[in-house]
Amino acid sequence: MHLRYFFFLTVFLVFLNSCGSPEKNRTEKAPTGKIKNPVAKEKVDVLDSILKRKRLKVITNYSSTDYFVYRGVPMGYQYELAKRFADYLGVKLEMKVEKQLSESFKMLDSLKADILTMGLTVTSQRQDSIIFTKPILFTRQVLVQRKPEGWEKMRTMDEIESHLIRNVLELGKKKIYVHKGTVFIDRLKNLMSEIADTIYIIEDDRETEELIKAVSNGEIDYTVADEYMAMVDAGFYRNIDVKTYISFPQKIAWAVKKDQTRLRDTINVWLNKFYKTLDSRILYNKYFKNLSRRKRVLKSDYNSYGKGKISPYDNTIKKASEIVGWDWRLLASLIQQESGFDNNAESWVGAKGIMQMMPYVLKKYGLTTDSSPEEHIIVGAKYLKYLESQIPGEVTDSVERIKFTLAAYNTGIGHLLDARRLAEKYGKDPNKWTGNVDYFILHLSEKKYYNDPVVYYGYVRGIETYNFVNDIMDRFKIYKTLIK
């Protein structure tokens, strides 16, 4: 009996000793290394995020087909297609440009972008990391080469053809420049295996359209492009040939993050509807069929992809922007919004000229409708500077002061100050525009607000001012991206 008691007591004491004291256990270091079975991160639904923030973030190419600025207006097939999808969702469109495909994929994966609208070729390798929408185009890869010197004077097509590559077997030992990271590289590598010969592939940082131009001017001999883009450029660079196919037909599509099937399905539903409309055919013809128009756009000085000018008044705008202390592209965005750079413009309320100033402002600064656009721009900048001086000093953030000045330019300083007082009364920040003062500008057309005791200047159609500020700032972002 005593022996049995002693045995159990001994075992119990040994057990306690092996466990250690609570204090000792608390001071021991946590195990290092990877934790097994970590809690999975909650999946982000990108479509919900887009609708919540009311903004669609898109990455695209900067090219004369996909995205550019012409006479101050954003254009491009991918831009207009994305804009229509954003309108379908009821959200704003935010376009970003990224030259490196690898960076674009990273931005998509890290949720810094919602969609890649870059005219991506659908491949099985890419489908491992992203998911594609329905095709937006079908194309083939073509060799871009230069026609022989003096081709215009050659009597027969056979004479021209004798100088061109028509059989892929002839690509052996040729040096071909292609945009870095594109599927053109994989295709050329496969061709090497198929023709059992070496093709010297030069991966270049320049965009495909820049490489096509380099072929035309004799800087390089060959590049590869998608047929739909090459055919359009061949209408502009008449000395290039794009009739040698190096691939089978391929699908061109948009892409979303691998796990975002809901966003992909929503895009596909919209695409199915859109491609049944007349608008879709007009849009396609605008960029890929109407070659005379494309030549006119590409040759224009006011094409961001060419000489990078916004308007005939860029030099004056740059001088005027120094008066108000703005980036000149911001002032250009305002002028585009007001008049489209037309000094003969006149609004329904009587605003006149390229800056759309009211007659009393023109009179104050000694201008008439006969004054030059340059005079109107300089005076417009002086008037903006005056309005900015009327913004209370409590608005210290420079971007906020710009938004307030734009609002005052559109609706008058009185209505803006009314909206600030309403913001303060209802617990919003009177020194911030977005989500604060802009809300009350937007609602100053409602009796509840324009009859409020803190409102001195009464009713105003605030939706116009609200959109005015947002449109100018959104366009300014585009100008900053595409105009140096």
LINNOR-V416310 format. One record per residue. N is the residue number from 1. PHI is phi in whole degrees, -180 to 180 (none if undefined). NEAR is the number of other C-alpha atoms within 8 Angstrom. D_LAST is the distance of its C-alpha to the last C-alpha in Angstrom with 1 decimal. Layout:
<<N;PHI;NEAR;D_LAST> <N;PHI;NEAR;D_LAST>>
This chain:
<<1;none;4;97.0> <2;-68;5;96.0> <3;-64;6;94.6> <4;-64;7;92.5> <5;-63;8;91.2> <6;-62;8;90.4> <7;-64;8;88.5> <8;-66;8;86.2> <9;-65;8;85.6> <10;-62;8;84.6> <11;-61;8;82.1> <12;-63;8;80.6> <13;-66;8;80.1> <14;-62;8;78.5> <15;-62;8;76.0> <16;-62;8;75.1> <17;-64;8;74.6> <18;-69;6;72.3> <19;-74;6;70.1> <20;81;8;69.6> <21;-79;7;69.3> <22;-59;6;66.6> <23;-64;6;65.4> <24;-64;8;65.0> <25;-64;8;63.1> <26;-69;6;60.6> <27;-92;6;59.7> <28;-70;6;59.2> <29;-72;4;55.6> <30;-70;4;53.9> <31;-62;4;53.6> <32;-94;4;50.5> <33;96;4;48.6> <34;-69;4;47.3> <35;-83;5;48.9> <36;-76;4;50.7> <37;53;4;50.1> <38;-65;5;47.1> <39;-72;4;46.4> <40;-68;4;43.9> <41;-68;4;40.7> <42;-70;4;40.6> <43;-68;4;38.6> <44;-91;5;35.6> <45;-90;8;35.6> <46;-65;10;31.9> <47;-62;8;32.9> <48;-61;7;34.6> <49;-64;9;31.6> <50;-62;13;29.4> <51;-69;11;32.0> <52;-71;6;32.6> <53;-82;6;29.0> <54;59;9;28.4> <55;-153;11;25.1> <56;-103;11;24.4> <57;-99;13;21.9> <58;-125;14;20.8> <59;-111;14;18.9> <60;-143;15;18.0> <61;-87;11;16.3> <62;-98;12;13.1> <63;-154;10;14.8> <64;-76;9;16.0> <65;-108;10;19.0> <66;-88;14;18.3> <67;-164;15;15.1> <68;-164;15;12.4> <69;-117;15;11.8> <70;-126;12;14.1> <71;51;9;14.8> <72;84;12;13.3> <73;-110;7;15.5> <74;-63;11;14.8> <75;-142;11;17.0> <76;125;13;18.4> <77;-62;12;21.8> <78;-66;13;21.3> <79;-63;13;19.3> <80;-68;9;22.2> <81;-66;8;24.8> <82;-65;11;23.6> <83;-63;9;23.4> <84;-66;8;27.0> <85;-68;10;28.1> <86;-61;13;26.6> <87;-63;9;28.5> <88;-60;8;31.6> <89;-81;7;31.4> <90;77;8;30.8> <91;-130;12;27.7> <92;-80;9;24.0> <93;-104;11;21.5> <94;-120;9;18.8> <95;-97;10;16.5> <96;-126;9;15.0> <97;-115;9;13.6> <98;-139;11;15.4> <99;-75;8;15.7> <100;-91;9;19.1> <101;-62;9;22.0> <102;-61;7;24.0> <103;-69;8;21.6> <104;-62;11;21.5> <105;-64;8;25.3> <106;-65;8;25.5> <107;-65;10;23.4> <108;-67;14;25.8> <109;-67;8;28.8> <110;-90;7;27.9> <111;68;8;27.3> <112;-80;8;23.6> <113;-140;11;23.2> <114;-94;13;25.9> <115;-141;12;25.3> <116;-99;13;23.6> <117;-111;14;22.9> <118;-113;11;21.7> <119;65;9;24.5> <120;-76;9;26.5> <121;-76;9;29.6> <122;-78;11;32.6> <123;-133;6;34.6> <124;-65;6;37.5> <125;-65;6;35.8> <126;-69;8;32.8> <127;-69;10;35.4> <128;-72;8;36.7> <129;-121;8;33.7> <130;-139;10;32.2> <131;-119;14;33.8> <132;-97;11;32.6> <133;-83;12;33.0> <134;-59;8;34.8> <135;-61;9;33.1> <136;-99;9;30.5> <137;-151;7;30.8> <138;-123;9;33.1> <139;-153;11;32.1> <140;-132;13;33.2> <141;-84;14;31.5> <142;-128;15;31.6> <143;-82;14;31.4> <144;-102;16;28.9> <145;-136;13;30.5> <146;-94;13;30.5> <147;-69;11;33.3> <148;-65;8;35.6> <149;-57;4;35.0> <150;76;6;36.6> <151;-62;9;36.8> <152;-64;4;36.8> <153;-95;5;40.1> <154;-71;9;41.9> <155;-76;5;44.8> <156;-127;6;44.9> <157;-66;7;42.7> <158;-60;6;44.9> <159;-67;9;43.8> <160;-68;12;40.2> <161;-59;8;41.0> <162;-64;6;42.9> <163;-98;8;39.7> <164;-109;10;37.9> <165;-83;9;38.3> <166;-120;7;40.0> <167;-115;7;41.9> <168;-63;9;40.1> <169;-62;6;42.9> <170;-78;7;41.2> <171;-78;9;38.2> <172;-56;10;40.3> <173;70;8;39.0> <174;-89;8;35.7> <175;-99;10;32.3> <176;-122;12;29.9> <177;-93;13;26.2> <178;-138;15;25.1> <179;-65;13;22.2> <180;-59;10;23.2> <181;87;9;25.1> <182;-86;9;25.8> <183;-71;7;29.4> <184;-60;11;29.3> <185;-64;12;30.3> <186;-62;8;33.4> <187;-64;10;34.4> <188;-67;10;34.4> <189;-65;9;36.4> <190;-64;8;38.9> <191;-62;9;39.1> <192;-57;12;40.1> <193;-67;8;43.0> <194;-69;6;43.9> <195;-96;9;44.1> <196;54;6;45.5> <197;-152;8;43.2> <198;-90;8;40.1> <199;-115;13;36.6> <200;-86;8;34.1> <201;-94;10;31.1> <202;-107;8;27.9> <203;-81;10;25.5> <204;-119;9;22.0> <205;-73;8;18.7> <206;-69;8;17.1> <207;-65;9;17.2> <208;-57;11;20.2> <209;-66;8;18.6> <210;-67;8;17.0> <211;-69;14;20.6> <212;-62;12;22.1> <213;-62;9;20.2> <214;-65;10;21.4> <215;-66;16;24.9> <216;-60;12;24.7> <217;-88;7;23.8> <218;86;8;26.4> <219;-71;7;24.5> <220;-131;10;26.2> <221;-95;10;29.3> <222;-142;12;29.0> <223;-146;15;26.9> <224;-126;13;27.8> <225;-147;12;26.3> <226;-71;10;27.5> <227;-58;11;29.5> <228;-64;9;27.9> <229;-79;10;24.4> <230;-63;13;26.0> <231;-63;9;28.2> <232;-67;11;25.3> <233;-67;10;23.4> <234;-66;12;26.8> <235;-73;9;27.0> <236;-99;9;24.0> <237;-94;9;24.7> <238;-71;6;28.4> <239;-95;9;29.4> <240;-107;12;28.9> <241;-120;11;31.6> <242;-133;13;31.2> <243;-99;8;34.8> <244;-100;11;35.9> <245;-82;10;36.0> <246;-122;10;36.1> <247;-147;9;36.5> <248;-77;7;38.5> <249;-57;8;36.9> <250;-133;10;34.7> <251;-92;11;33.5> <252;-112;13;29.8> <253;-147;16;29.5> <254;-84;15;27.7> <255;-138;13;28.6> <256;-130;15;29.6> <257;-58;12;31.1> <258;-51;9;34.5> <259;-95;5;36.6> <260;-100;11;34.9> <261;-66;8;37.3> <262;-66;8;37.5> <263;-66;10;33.8> <264;-58;13;34.2> <265;-65;9;37.3> <266;-66;8;35.6> <267;-61;10;32.8> <268;-64;10;35.6> <269;-61;8;37.6> <270;-64;10;34.7> <271;-60;9;33.9> <272;-59;8;37.6> <273;-73;8;37.6> <274;-64;9;34.3> <275;-72;8;35.2> <276;-94;7;38.4> <277;-99;8;36.6> <278;-65;6;35.8> <279;-57;7;32.3> <280;-65;10;31.7> <281;-71;9;32.8> <282;-63;8;30.8> <283;-64;9;27.6> <284;-63;10;28.5> <285;-63;9;29.4> <286;-58;8;26.2> <287;-104;12;24.1> <288;-121;10;26.8> <289;-116;8;29.4> <290;-80;9;28.1> <291;-71;11;26.9> <292;-65;6;27.1> <293;-66;7;24.6> <294;-62;10;22.3> <295;-60;10;22.5> <296;-63;8;21.7> <297;-67;9;18.6> <298;-66;10;17.4> <299;-81;8;18.3> <300;-67;9;16.7> <301;-67;8;14.0> <302;-101;15;12.8> <303;-112;17;12.0> <304;-60;13;8.7> <305;-81;12;10.6> <306;-101;10;11.5> <307;-88;9;10.1> <308;77;11;7.1> <309;-90;12;8.9> <310;-96;14;10.4> <311;-153;9;13.6> <312;-68;6;15.9> <313;-110;7;15.6> <314;-56;10;12.1> <315;-63;6;13.6> <316;-67;10;16.3> <317;-62;13;14.3> <318;-63;9;12.5> <319;-67;9;16.1> <320;-65;12;17.6> <321;-64;13;15.4> <322;-69;9;16.9> <323;-64;10;20.3> <324;-94;10;19.9> <325;78;6;17.8> <326;-109;9;15.1> <327;-62;7;11.3> <328;-62;11;10.7> <329;-71;9;9.2> <330;-69;11;12.6> <331;-64;11;14.5> <332;-63;12;13.0> <333;-64;14;14.1> <334;-63;9;17.5> <335;-66;12;17.9> <336;-60;11;17.3> <337;-65;10;19.9> <338;-75;10;22.3> <339;-139;13;22.5> <340;64;9;20.0> <341;67;9;19.3> <342;-106;8;23.0> <343;-75;11;24.9> <344;-93;7;28.2> <345;-65;10;27.6> <346;-145;9;30.5> <347;-89;8;31.1> <348;-68;5;34.6> <349;-96;4;35.0> <350;100;8;34.4> <351;-66;11;30.8> <352;-131;15;29.6> <353;84;15;26.7> <354;-64;16;22.9> <355;-101;12;22.9> <356;52;12;26.2> <357;-91;10;28.2> <358;-71;9;31.9> <359;-54;9;34.4> <360;-66;6;35.6> <361;-72;8;32.2> <362;-58;11;31.8> <363;-65;9;35.3> <364;-58;7;34.7> <365;-100;7;31.9> <366;74;6;33.9> <367;-103;11;31.7> <368;-129;7;33.2> <369;-68;6;32.1> <370;-87;5;32.2> <371;-65;8;29.6> <372;-71;7;26.4> <373;-57;9;23.2> <374;-62;8;21.7> <375;-65;9;24.8> <376;-63;13;24.4> <377;-66;13;20.8> <378;-63;12;21.9> <379;-65;9;25.0> <380;-59;10;23.2> <381;-67;12;21.2> <382;-65;10;24.6> <383;-68;8;26.2> <384;-62;11;23.7> <385;-63;10;24.4> <386;-63;8;28.1> <387;-62;12;27.8> <388;-62;11;26.0> <389;-69;7;29.0> <390;-87;7;31.4> <391;-73;10;30.0> <392;-54;6;32.7> <393;-64;5;32.0> <394;-65;5;32.8> <395;-83;10;29.4> <396;-95;8;27.8> <397;-71;6;24.8> <398;-64;6;21.6> <399;-69;6;20.2> <400;-63;12;23.7> <401;-64;12;24.0> <402;-63;9;20.8> <403;-63;10;22.5> <404;-65;12;25.8> <405;-66;12;24.4> <406;-61;10;23.0> <407;-62;15;26.4> <408;-65;13;28.2> <409;-63;10;26.3> <410;-83;8;27.4> <411;-117;10;30.9> <412;101;9;31.9> <413;-66;11;32.4> <414;-63;9;36.0> <415;-64;13;35.3> <416;-63;13;32.6> <417;-66;8;35.3> <418;-58;12;37.8> <419;-65;15;35.6> <420;-64;12;35.3> <421;-65;11;39.0> <422;-64;13;39.6> <423;-59;14;37.3> <424;-65;10;39.4> <425;-63;7;42.6> <426;-96;6;41.9> <427;82;6;40.8> <428;-95;9;37.0> <429;-88;9;34.5> <430;-73;12;34.1> <431;-104;10;31.1> <432;-126;10;28.9> <433;-83;11;27.6> <434;-66;7;27.2> <435;77;7;30.7> <436;-132;12;32.3> <437;-65;17;32.0> <438;-62;11;30.2> <439;-61;9;33.4> <440;-82;13;35.6> <441;-61;15;33.3> <442;-61;12;33.6> <443;-104;10;37.4> <444;-74;15;38.2> <445;-93;11;39.5> <446;-101;8;42.3> <447;-56;8;45.6> <448;-54;6;45.9> <449;-95;12;42.9> <450;-74;13;42.9> <451;-97;8;46.6> <452;-66;7;46.1> <453;-58;5;47.6> <454;-83;7;44.3> <455;-95;13;42.6> <456;-97;7;43.1> <457;-110;8;41.0> <458;72;9;42.2> <459;-66;9;40.8> <460;-153;10;37.2> <461;-78;9;35.5> <462;-66;11;33.2> <463;-59;9;31.8> <464;-67;7;29.7> <465;-68;13;28.3> <466;-56;12;27.8> <467;-69;8;25.8> <468;-57;12;23.9> <469;-65;11;22.5> <470;-64;8;21.8> <471;-64;9;20.2> <472;-66;12;17.7> <473;-68;10;16.9> <474;-66;9;16.6> <475;-67;10;14.3> <476;-59;11;12.1> <477;-60;8;12.0> <478;-65;10;11.0> <479;-59;11;8.1> <480;-63;9;7.0> <481;-74;9;7.8> <482;-107;11;6.6> <483;-115;9;3.8> <484;-73;5;0.0>>
